[in-house]
Amino acid sequence: MCRLILFPQGLTKWEREGRLRGRLDVPLSPEGVAVVTESAREMSCLAPRIVYHGPEEAGRQTAELVADHTTSGVRQFDGLAEMSLGLWQGLLIEEVKQRHPRVYRQWQENPQRVSPPEGETLAQASERARAALEKICGRHQQDTVVLVVPPLLGAVLRSLLGGTDAFDIDGRPSGPQCPTRADLVREAAGGARWELYEV
């Protein structure tokens, strides 16, 4: 049985500023490095075989820190890229409200039906996340695997795996934008569904 650990990407300065990062490359902040390092140490007893991450810099840095404390291999997997926010990437929420008021309002009311201008839809991100899960679990049927997940894609994955609603009314993940805990996900009997366990 494949065991997945959903490990949140570390914080960057943009999260503290309330800026939407999307797929832009922003390095971890010192706080982000410290939190990831502490969480990786606590998780080392689970002995993951490999750490997968998306193409963004924060994801790569997070994966390398996790691997340093768990003696795991590291591999980039483009299917774990953050949800594309198109023209909203790099903007503060207030700037998005001013520049794209109609689309932002629709995004608040029904994020499943609207995407940021030139961005990815929630359905597209969900399909990509589902394909990534299937491929990674197909490769590691008897392993414990860490998936470093950026904020929005992490919310999508938790929703797919039976966790919580993916988005709040701002189109951001429910709860903290960068959670500081990892979720251990086990495939339930028969592979029909998933169960989330807090680590």
Secondary structure, 3 states (H helix, E strand, C coil): CCEEEEEECCCEHHHHHCECCCCCCCCECHHHHHHHHHHHHHHHHHCCCEEEECCCHHHHHHHHHHHHHHCCEEEECHHHCCCCCHHHCCCEHHHHHHHCHHHHHHHHHCCCCCCCCCCCCHHHHHHHHHHHHHHHHHHCCCCEEEEEECHHHHHHHHHHCCCCCCECCCCCECCCCCCCCCEEEEECHHHCCEEEEEC
